[in-house]
Amino acid sequence: MARNIAVGIGIMDYPFDTAAGFWRWVDLCEQGGIDSIWQTDRLVSRTPFLECMTALAAIAGRTSRIKFGVNVVSVAMREPLLLAKQCATIDMLSNGRLLPGFGIGSPRGAEWTAMHLDTTTRGRKTDEALDIISRLWSGEVLDYAGRHFQLTQASISPLPAQPNLPMWIGGSSGAAIRRTARIGTGWQSGAETPEAVAAVIAGIKAALTETGRTIEEDHYGAAFAFRFGGPDDPGVAKLMQSYLARTGRDPRDHFAIGDEHTILDRLRAYVDAGASKFILRPVAEGDADMLVQTKRLAEEVLPAVAASWPKPRKAAA
């Protein structure tokens, strides 16, 4: 079965000089054929980060075509009924353009200490919360007595516009693989290499044989940073150092810096590993730089992606 390869774009911190620059970037993504916009979830930071759910609601109101999501919401830091309600509201008002992605949150995040949260329970809290969220989305009036959450006669309305609102799962641990096989409709990587992505996808497919579920072949995603230019471009060294400090990962293994062929080659490596949905993050800083990098992605990479991996034809009704 042919896979549908789609390229979205994302930001971690807030790389713009002004709010106007951010909106010009959103407009460019909408008009330039980018598949989706993604925001990283970060609540506590000295570096500017948009609050993810608020940002998606704002993007929903600004656009009419593009999809959007969070890579990924740190569920253990949030109250599940509120999160379910936020997702349903955004999906309904955007006519079904939300792509919810959920994870347990990075242990390196400052939130755990700042909010006095227990990192050892984040997996179990996430599992309970996702159970609650999926049941609320289905319209259930929910009584829930869990270890971490308790609800009595809880329900939400309106429900999401998408009858089966997707639940993409993030993370590459064994627990994340099992969680994806148990409840996920898709899996989205963080900054894993193509080799690591291939291993996780293989693990999920093996786990699916035990759960008796299926995940569509093109519902596996990957993410990486890109830049048209070179590592000596102004500001790039600082951004790479910031990435290393934030993630503990060597940016040389996770950034695609060069021309359109460099970016396409990295995409091809991930496609060969089994990924079909992509979040590409510009290595850029400031309004002008972000717009230039995004415009080049839309004009130089997207046509080559369409030519290399034509979208499968929809079956006739």
N, C-alpha and C positions, 0 to 999 in steps of 0.2 A: 504493500500500500504506500502510495506517494505521501510524503510528509509536507506539511505546510510550513515553510520557513518564514519567520517574521522577525523583523528587527525593530526593537524599541530603544528608547534612550532614557538615561537616568541620571540623577544627581545624588550625591551623598550630602555634603555640606552645601551652604548657599554660596555659589561662586560668583554671583552677580554684584555689580556696583550699586544698582538701584532696583526698586520694584518695577519700574518701567522696562528695564532690561529683561527682567524675568518674564514679563508678559509678552514682550517682543519675541522672546525665545519660545514660549508656549505657542504663539501664533505661527511661528516658523515651523514648529513640529507639526501642527495641525494642517498647515497648507502644503508642507513638503513631503507628505506621504509617510512620515514616521508612523510605525504601527502603534506605539504606546509610550507613555511617559511614566517613569517610576521614581519614587521618593524613598530614600532610606529613613528608617525609624530611629530617631535619637531624641531623648527627652532632656538629658543633662549634658551640657557641653559649653565650653568657653568659645568654641568655634560656632558661628551661626549655622543652625539647622532649622529648616521649616518643620513644624509639627505635621506629621504625615497625613492624618485624617482630615485636618483643616485644609491642607494644601490640595488634597484630592477633590474636596468639595469645591474649592475655588476654581480648580482646573475644569471641573465638570461644568461649571457655569460659564466658563470662557469659551468652551469648545462645543462642537456638535458631532465630530467624527471619531476623534482619536480615543483609544482606550487608555486606562491608567491604573496603577496599582502601587503597592508598597513592597519593597524587597528587603526584609519582610517585617510585618508587625511583630514586635516582641510581646507575645500574648501574655506571658507570665507577669508583665508589668501593668496589665490593664484589666478592667472589670469586664467580664464577658458579655453581660447584658447590654451595657453601653456600647461596646465594640460591635455587637450584632446589630444594634439599632443604627449606629453610624454607617455601617456597610450597607444596610438595607436602604437607608435614606439616600445615600449617594447613588446607589445603583438605580433606585426608582427615578430620581430626578434627572439622571443622565441617560435614561432609556436603555439601561442594561450595558453600561460600558466599564463597569468596575471589574478589576482582576485582583481579588483578594489573595494575598500571600501571607502565610503565618509561620512563625518560628518561636523558639524558646528564648532568643536573645543571647547576644555574645557575652561570655563570662568576663570579657575585658571592659564591658560597658560601665561607665561611672554611675549609672542609675542604681545599681544594686546597693552600693554603699550610701549614696545620697538619700535613697528612699528607704533604707533599712530593710531591704528585701533579702530573702534567703535564696542563694543561688542553688542550693542542693535540692530544692523542691520545684525548680522551674519546669522540668519535664513533666512531672505529675500535674502541676497546675495547668500547664498548656493542654494536656490531654483532657482534663475536665472541662476547661474553657471551650475547647473546640467541639466537644460533645454538646455543650449548652448552645453554642452559636449555631451549629448545624440544625439542631432541633427547633430553635427559635425561628430560623429562616424558613423552615418547613411549615410554619404556622401553628406549631404545637403550643398548647397552654401547659406550662412546664412546672412540675414539682420536682425539685432536685435536691438531694441530700448527699453532697460529696464531702471529701475530706477538706477541700479548700473553699468550695462555694456552696451556698444553700439558697434556693429560690422556692417561693410558694406562689402558685398560680401566675407565673410570669409569662408574658406574651408580648409580641411587638406587632405594630401595624403602622404604616403599610409594609408589606413584604417586599423583598427585592424584585425588580422587574424581570430578572432572569429566573425562570422557574427552578432551575438547579444551579444556583449561584456557585461558581467553581471555588474550590478550596485548594489553592496551591500551597505546598509545604516546602519550607526551606530547611537547610541543615544537611550535613553529610555524615553524621554519626550513625551508629547502628540503630539507636533509638529513633532518629529522624527517618531512616530507611523504613523501619517498621511502622512508624506513624503514617508515612506516605502510603504504604501498602494497605494500611487499615482504613484510612479515611480520605486520603488525598485524591483529587482529580487531576493533579499534576505536581511536578517537582521543579523547583527553581533553585539553581545553585547560587552560591555567593561568588567568591573569587577563586574557585577551584580551577586547576589546570585541566586541559582536555583529558589527560590520563585519569585524573581523580574523578571527573564527571562520568567517564565511561564506567569506572568501578562502581560508583553510586547507582547509576542507571541499571547496571547488571544486578546489583544487590536488591534494588526495588523490584525488578522483574522476578527475581527468585522468590522474594517475600510474597509477591502477589499470588504465586501458586499455592501458598499456604492459606492466604485469606480468601481465595476464590474470587477475587475482584480483578478488574482490568483497568488499565490506564491507557488512553489513546497514545499511539506511537509518537505523535507530535506534541505531546504535553510534557516534554522534558526541556528545561531551559538552562541557559548558561549566561554568564555575565563577565565582561572584562572592560578595562579602560582603554581608550584609544586617543591618538593624537596624530593629525596630519602635521608633520614637521620632524624635529629631532629632539633628543634628550637635552641638548644645550639651549633650546629655545628659552626665552625669558620666563622665569617663574616655574618652569617644569621641575627643576631640581627640588624646589621647596615643596611642590605638590607631591613628589615622589617620597620625600622624607616624611611628610605628613601622613601619607598612606602607610608607610612602614611603621610609624609610631602608633597609628590607630589600629592596624590589623595584625601587626607582627609578621607580615608577609613581604617578601622581597618584591618590589614593584617591577623589577626587570623580568620576573617570571609571569607577571599578570598584566602588563601594559603592552599594547600594540602601537608602537610609535614608528611612523614612516609615511608611506603613501597609501593609496587605496588598495594596492596589491598586498601590502603588509596586513591590512585589516581584513581583507578577503581571505588571505591565507589562514589567519587566526580563526575566522568564522568557519572555514572549511574543516579545520582540525576539530572543532567542536561538533560540527555536523557529522563528521565521520565517527565521533565518539557517541553519537546518538541524540544530541541536542537539536532542538528545532526552533525554540523561542529564545530571543536574545535581548539582553539589556546592555547596551553599550554606553559607557560613561565618558564624556569628553574630559580629557586632561587639559583643563583651561581655567582661566581666572579672569573675571571681569566681563562686562556686557559684550564688548566687541569680540573678544576671543571666543566666548561661548557661541556667539552667533556665527562666526566664521567656521568654527569646527563643526557645528551642527549642519550648516548649509552645505559644506563639502561632503558630509556623510550622506545627506539626502541626494545630492547631485552626482556623486561619484561612486558611492557604494551601493545604494539601493537599486539602481538600474542593473548593476552587475549581479546582485543577489537575485533579482527577478529573472535574469537571463540564465543564471546557473541553476536555480531551483524553481522552475515555473510552478505556480500554484496549481494543485490538482483541481480538475474540473468537478463541479458538484454533480452528483447523480441526478438524473431526471426524476421528477416526481412521478 
